């Protein structure tokens, strides 16, 4: 055996055993905070970490110091194991409906309603007037009809589920006709053709990628045709020599041939956003007035509510959807229903929406207002940061996100931060590992922050977190 191997074995013998560590008086702190199994497992992992350190050193540490080092490491390991994985982050990307960051931020009223529902018994499926079993959709059906003009409504756990339920109920074993230019794929590799196939329906593609006419649908109709489908083209826009069949045109074709017309509108817009420079997307009420039989959309995008899939349409069709056994598997829980109801009730007062719906409040901020916020933020950052850095405020564009208004940016100002000590990539990584992760973007040698999506009250935290990332001890 070589002298090097003998020396390494001598070093490793200095490592304390698991029993010796957990018997140490200082271990009581771990047992007071964490489950016994987690403490033992964490101590074992911490000893392994010390072994790796010692293998590359001369091993001069004393036994007592090693035990304390193991205990310190074990505490961090156990703390990580017992901390929630789902965490609050600060969104400085400028993308308001950010799918990876949880989409829409809920209004305070929706949060309060959901918390109350979570912490008590509710009349979720209990009719208080009749004193007997009720329908959980009762809580949102009436308000959805009021706000959109639809005869009836149903909600399930997301829009993909809503689309699947429609196809499974009305087109299983039959045909769904859709335009080639509308066979969407969105984040997470969700593809409309896959949902159609999963429902047991058969997809019939018509038209061309850039242009589809009413006669393309009409020529494809057979006795097996169940649905004429129109889909919102999420995340992309086709320009140039283009043409599509409107919802009204599809509804007219459906009525002519006694075939159901369905539109998956995706984002679920409840109000005209042209005052913010965003146009071209129909509202839910617009589509209902066009005569479509069923309309599906997400609740956590432009609506600004919780994750859910909402279906609007004729009462007899909604009733059939509700009776499908799949509906029970896809149904909403009491907290989501409460959050959705709380959000929808806010839409009854259009004059206060900008104050109450976080997405609309972000959207309503002017470039000048964000410029003022950015200047104040940089002054705070200078006060906290000792390491040299430079910043400048640039004009840029925020994005709606959520697959809506894909080619339209909202004028904004962004903060571009450069450091002599820390690269933009290093800063980005360090901010991800902060106690409250701060997520922006990297552009060349600058770290970019758009305060449009930084929520009220978060700027102080963001400044402190960013200042830590600018220090030179990366």
Secondary structure, DSSP 8 states (H G I E B T S, - for coil): --HHHHHHHHHHHTS--HHHHHHSGGGHHHHHHS-HHHHHHHHHHHHHHHHHHHHTS-----HHHHHHHHHHHHHHHHHHHTS-SS---EE-SSEEE-GGGTSS---HHHHHHHHHHHTS---TTEETTTTEE--TTHHHHHHHHHHH--SEEEEESSHHHHHHHHHHHHTTTSEEEEEGGG--EEGGGEEHHHHHHHTT-EEEEES-SSB--HHHHHHH--TTEEEEEEE--TT----SS-B---HHHHHHHHHHHT-EEEEEEES---S--GGGT--S---HHHHHHTT-SEEEEESSSTT---S-EEEEE-HHHHHHHHHSHHHHHT---HHHHHHHHHHHHHTT-GGGHHHH-HHHHHHH--HHHHHHHHHHHHHHHHHH--S-EEEEEEEEEEEEETTSSTT-EEEEEEEEEEESSS-HHHHHHHHHTSSS-EE-EEETTEEEE-GGGS-TT-HHHHHHHHHHHTSS--
